[in-house]
Every structure is written in structure tokens, then in C-alpha cells.
């Protein structure tokens, strides 16, 4: 059985005996587990707040994004967001570092862009959307919010673009 990463063009092993959409090594690295935990935690908390007697008095009424809610309303959510985004970044960097064994310049550029995009996810984890007592992002909060947005948009552009 030839090595999958040897450049022979053979597809990697897939989930469900080849019928799955994700390579088997995504599950072995923990990326699927982290993604499942993030989605499950978000759905449980979101619908719990939505089903409260007055949903507008919860974090849903105060904020428009998950990061705002974690940075201003629920500090525990910020810790969870930081851990899960940092772990996602680490796993992606490991996976992208193992890719592209050929030493072509195109592969080096793509690999560098993917690793940089993975590292920029941590900007979103480090700097949540946070407001001062007046609900503004002025002064130091504006700079931190700019870094937060840089992490959101630059990582999305590099990873998906």
C-alpha cells in the first residue's frame, strides 16, 4: 500500500469506508472533536437563552456576536472560546505543516498562507469584542477590537480564500 503523502495522487482513507466527506486523519487529530464540542456548546447555550422567559434580558439582547457575549456578559464563555480557538489553531497548524511534501514555490506559498491563517485565529481568541461602560469601543478598546477583527477577517480570507 503506497504512502498517502508520497505524492502518488492516491486519495487518503476516508470515514465510513470511503463514503465520508472528511479524510480519516481529521478525526485522528481531534479536529472533528473540537468542532463538534464548539457547535454543541453554542447550540445548547443559544437555545437555553432563547427559551428563557425574557430572552432580550440575556446576552442575546445585549450583544450581536458570540465574541461580544463572551467578552462582556459571560466571562466563562470567553475562557471556553479562547481554549477552543487556540486548540483549533494548533491542530490546523499541525495539519498544514504536514502537507505539501514537494518543494515547489507554489506549495511553500500556499502552506505559509494556511499556517498564517491558522495562527491569526488566535487573535480572535486573545482579543474578544469588548466594550467600555458606555458601550463604546473607543481608546484602547478600539485597538483591541481592531485586532479581533483582523483575526476574524484575515484568518477567514487566508483559510477560505
C-alpha positions as CSV (number, residue, x, y, z in Angstrom):
1,X,0.0,0.0,0.0
2,X,1.8,3.2,-1.1
3,X,2.2,6.1,1.3
4,X,-0.7,8.6,1.0
5,X,1.6,11.6,1.4
6,X,4.2,10.4,-1.1
7,X,2.6,12.4,-4.0
8,X,1.2,9.4,-5.8
9,X,-2.2,11.0,-6.2
10,X,-4.0,8.4,-4.2
11,X,-6.8,9.7,-2.0
12,X,-6.4,9.5,1.7
13,X,-8.5,7.0,3.7
14,X,-12.0,8.4,4.4
15,X,-14.6,8.0,7.1
16,X,-17.3,5.3,6.6
17,X,-15.2,3.1,4.3
18,X,-14.7,5.8,1.7
19,X,-18.3,7.2,1.7
20,X,-17.4,10.0,4.1
21,X,-16.6,13.5,3.1
22,X,-13.7,14.1,5.5
23,X,-10.3,12.3,5.5
24,X,-9.8,9.9,8.3
25,X,-6.8,11.8,9.7
26,X,-9.1,14.8,10.6
27,X,-10.8,12.6,13.1
28,X,-7.5,11.2,14.4
29,X,-6.1,14.7,15.0
30,X,-9.0,15.8,17.1
31,X,-10.3,18.5,14.7
32,X,-13.7,16.9,14.4
33,X,-14.0,16.6,18.2
34,X,-13.1,20.2,18.8
35,X,-15.6,21.3,16.0
36,X,-18.4,19.1,17.5
37,X,-17.8,20.5,21.0
38,X,-17.8,24.1,19.8
39,X,-21.1,23.6,17.8
40,X,-22.8,21.7,20.6
41,X,-21.8,24.2,23.3
42,X,-23.0,27.1,21.1
43,X,-26.3,25.4,20.3
44,X,-27.1,24.5,23.9
45,X,-26.3,27.9,25.3
46,X,-28.0,29.8,22.5
47,X,-31.3,27.9,22.7
48,X,-31.2,28.0,26.5
49,X,-31.1,31.8,26.4
50,X,-33.6,31.9,23.6
51,X,-36.1,29.8,25.7
52,X,-35.7,31.9,28.8
53,X,-38.8,33.9,29.8
54,X,-37.2,37.2,28.7
55,X,-34.6,36.4,26.1
56,X,-33.8,40.1,25.5
57,X,-32.5,40.4,29.1
58,X,-29.9,37.7,28.5
59,X,-26.7,38.0,26.5
60,X,-28.8,37.7,23.3
61,X,-30.3,41.1,23.9
62,X,-27.1,42.8,24.9
63,X,-24.8,41.6,22.1
64,X,-24.9,40.8,18.4
65,X,-21.9,38.4,18.2
66,X,-20.6,35.4,20.2
67,X,-17.4,37.3,20.9
68,X,-19.3,40.3,22.3
69,X,-21.3,38.0,24.6
70,X,-18.1,36.2,25.8
71,X,-16.1,39.4,26.3
72,X,-18.8,41.4,28.0
73,X,-21.5,39.2,29.5
74,X,-20.3,35.7,30.2
75,X,-16.6,35.5,31.2
76,X,-16.7,31.7,31.3
77,X,-17.7,31.8,27.6
78,X,-14.5,33.8,26.9
79,X,-12.3,31.2,28.6
80,X,-14.1,28.4,26.6
81,X,-13.8,30.5,23.3
82,X,-10.1,31.1,24.0
83,X,-9.3,27.4,24.7
84,X,-11.3,26.1,21.7
85,X,-10.0,28.7,19.2
86,X,-6.4,28.2,20.4
87,X,-6.7,24.4,20.2
88,X,-8.3,24.7,16.7
89,X,-5.4,26.9,15.6
90,X,-2.8,24.4,17.0
91,X,-4.4,21.5,15.2
92,X,-4.7,23.3,11.9
93,X,-1.0,24.4,12.1
94,X,0.0,20.8,12.7
95,X,-2.1,19.5,9.8
96,X,-1.0,22.2,7.3
97,X,2.6,21.7,8.4
98,X,2.4,18.1,7.4
99,X,1.0,18.9,3.9
100,X,2.8,19.6,0.6
101,X,5.9,17.5,0.7
102,X,7.0,18.8,-2.7
103,X,9.4,21.7,-2.5
104,X,7.8,23.9,-5.2
105,X,7.4,27.6,-4.6
106,X,3.6,27.4,-5.1
107,X,3.3,24.8,-2.3
108,X,5.5,26.9,0.0
109,X,3.4,30.0,-0.5
110,X,0.1,28.1,-0.1
111,X,1.4,26.3,3.0
112,X,2.7,29.6,4.5
113,X,-0.7,31.3,3.9
114,X,-2.6,28.4,5.5
115,X,-0.3,28.4,8.6
116,X,-0.6,32.2,8.9
117,X,-4.4,32.0,8.6
118,X,-4.4,29.3,11.3
119,X,-2.3,31.4,13.6
120,X,-4.5,34.5,13.1
121,X,-7.4,32.6,14.6
122,X,-5.6,33.2,18.0
123,X,-6.1,37.0,17.6
124,X,-9.8,36.4,17.8
125,X,-9.3,34.2,20.9
126,X,-7.0,36.7,22.7
127,X,-8.9,39.9,21.9
128,X,-12.7,39.4,22.3
129,X,-15.2,42.1,21.2
130,X,-15.2,44.2,24.3
131,X,-16.9,47.5,25.1
132,X,-16.4,50.1,27.8
133,X,-19.0,51.2,30.4
134,X,-20.7,53.4,27.7
135,X,-21.0,50.6,25.2
136,X,-18.2,52.1,23.0
137,X,-15.0,50.7,21.5
138,X,-13.0,53.9,22.0
139,X,-9.4,54.3,23.1
140,X,-7.7,51.0,24.0
141,X,-10.8,49.0,23.3
142,X,-10.8,50.2,19.7
143,X,-7.3,48.9,19.2
144,X,-8.2,45.5,20.7
145,X,-11.4,45.4,18.7
146,X,-9.3,46.1,15.6
147,X,-7.0,43.1,16.4
148,X,-10.1,41.0,17.0
149,X,-11.5,41.9,13.6
150,X,-8.1,41.3,12.0
151,X,-8.1,37.8,13.4
152,X,-11.7,37.2,12.1
153,X,-11.3,38.5,8.6
154,X,-7.7,37.7,7.9
155,X,-7.9,34.1,9.0
156,X,-11.1,33.7,7.1
157,X,-9.6,35.2,3.9
158,X,-6.4,33.1,4.2
159,X,-8.1,29.8,5.1
160,X,-11.1,30.1,2.8
161,X,-9.9,32.5,0.1
